[in-house]
Amino acid sequence: MIPRLHERTHTPHGPLAEALGRPVSPNEGLTEYTVVAHWPGLDYFTLDDEQKTWTTVQWAEHLEDPYLEHPFAASPDDDRRAILHLDLRLHPDDRELTGPEWAETAHRLARAAGIEIPGKEHGCRWIAVQAQPGRLDLIANLIHLDGAWHAPPTDILRRLSDEARRIEQDLHLIPVRTGPTARPAIRTAPTASAQLARVLTQLADEQAGPLATVRGLVEHTAHRIARQPGAAGTDAAHRLELIARRLHAIQQDLDSTAAQLVQPRVAAVPPAARRTGHRSP
């Protein structure tokens, strides 16, 4: 059982589509067998008495609502990327979990990540999606229902990993095998190339880099404009999506360049040294 934390985003549409393995749709309803857990309850949000399930678009809008209700909510470093996404994958040889087991796993992960706080009435909205074999996705909005920003614990990955080990034991699942102890790294003084590579890596950082922030704002704007009626809005949204893709490509190029800067260089061998059978005059 391996938990993975994704980069935060401005909109839940991408994470939800990844969890489902297909795009969100206004025509596809998700039952309790797919959305295995969520908070808060949905009785207050039900559109009418006849509607038994929500569509994937409605689930995405439900997660996105705090953006509209609290337009000035942001993290201490003025980050508006409030959609947190983590997934959990079972060992390929693990047994199939039941619905209640997936629900229990979702609530335990939410508590480990600090998303679900027992007794707190104005916490984060979150849903847990089990749409692909052996995989659970948890998507949350870090803006509380009262407008406060929820800051995940700095050691969130360790907490998730520790809870995953406990869930493995409690549900009798296959534990993650630990590999051989790695050799300690030899510390050397940073070279000029390493320092420059670090600058490029910071620029391309998906968590706190400036390009990630700009890309997130562009993607969020594209989703908002796409909801406006008329062809002009659709065309503008498409252009913004293309801009976001170009920004992502730039981030990847910066990462590749940074990796090349820190690769060890092999010294060129002089031609004379490559000769064999050379006779002295």
Secondary structure, DSSP 8 states (H G I E B T S, - for coil): -EEEE---BS-SHHHHHHHHTS---TT-EE-TTTEEEEES-STTT-S-TT--SEEHHHHHHHHHHHHHH-TT---TT-----EEEEEEE--TTS----HHHHHHHHHHHHHHTTS--TT-SS--EEEEEEEETTEEEEEEESB-TTS-B----TTHHHHHHHHHHHHHHHTT-------------------HHHHHHHHHHHHH-TTT-HHHHHHHHHHHHHHHHHTSSSHHHHHHHHHHHHHHHHHHHHHHHHHHHHHHHTS-------HHHH--S----
